[in-house]
Amino acid sequence: MPTKWRERIESSPEVLGGKPRIKGTRIPASLVLGYLAAGATDQQVIEQFPDLTREDVLACLDFARDLAEYQVVA
């Protein structure tokens, strides 16, 4: 069952210029995804950012999946 990323990722113009971030933190989803893309495990990401949970990391992956499925209707 996919993580409901909308429950864990938010965006507001006054924080990080509106970049999507983990709720309650200043950690951008893109930073987490960058670590994962570089080969880090979810546990390694959490060790680097102790404020995160495994569910936060999974929410970032689900967020990226949704973005990848986005289709432009012409």
C-alpha positions as CSV (number, residue, x, y, z in Angstrom):
1,M,0.0,0.0,0.0
2,P,1.5,3.3,-1.0
3,T,2.3,5.9,1.6
4,K,-0.1,8.9,1.5
5,W,2.6,11.5,0.7
6,R,0.2,14.4,1.1
7,E,0.0,13.6,4.8
8,R,3.8,14.0,5.2
9,I,4.9,16.5,2.5
10,E,3.9,20.1,2.4
11,S,4.7,23.3,0.5
12,S,4.3,26.9,1.6
13,P,5.8,30.0,0.0
14,E,7.3,31.3,3.3
15,V,9.4,28.2,3.9
16,L,12.2,27.1,1.5
17,G,10.7,29.3,-1.2
18,G,7.7,26.9,-1.6
19,K,9.8,23.7,-2.2
20,P,8.0,20.6,-1.1
21,R,9.4,19.5,2.3
22,I,8.7,17.0,5.1
23,K,6.0,18.5,7.3
24,G,7.4,20.1,10.5
25,T,10.9,20.3,9.1
26,R,13.0,22.3,6.6
27,I,14.1,19.1,4.9
28,P,13.2,19.3,1.2
29,A,11.8,16.1,-0.4
30,S,14.3,16.6,-3.2
31,L,17.2,16.3,-0.7
32,V,15.8,12.9,0.5
33,L,15.3,11.8,-3.1
34,G,18.9,12.8,-3.9
35,Y,20.3,10.7,-1.1
36,L,18.2,7.7,-2.3
37,A,19.3,8.3,-5.9
38,A,22.9,8.3,-4.8
39,G,22.4,4.8,-3.3
40,A,21.6,5.6,0.3
41,T,19.2,3.3,2.1
42,D,16.3,4.7,4.0
43,Q,18.1,3.9,7.2
44,Q,21.2,5.9,6.1
45,V,18.9,8.8,5.2
46,I,17.4,8.7,8.7
47,E,20.9,8.5,10.3
48,Q,21.8,11.8,8.4
49,F,18.4,13.4,9.3
50,P,17.2,12.0,12.7
51,D,14.0,14.1,12.5
52,L,12.8,11.8,9.7
53,T,11.0,8.5,9.9
54,R,10.9,5.7,7.5
55,E,7.4,6.8,6.6
56,D,8.8,10.2,5.6
57,V,11.3,8.6,3.3
58,L,8.7,6.4,1.7
59,A,6.4,9.5,1.3
60,C,9.2,11.1,-0.7
61,L,9.3,8.1,-3.0
62,D,5.5,8.1,-3.4
63,F,5.7,11.9,-4.1
64,A,8.3,11.3,-6.8
65,R,6.1,8.5,-8.3
66,D,3.2,10.8,-8.5
67,L,5.3,13.4,-10.2
68,A,6.6,10.9,-12.7
69,E,3.0,9.9,-13.7
70,Y,2.0,13.5,-14.3
71,Q,0.7,13.9,-17.9
72,V,0.2,17.1,-19.7
73,V,-3.0,17.2,-21.6
74,A,-2.7,19.1,-24.9
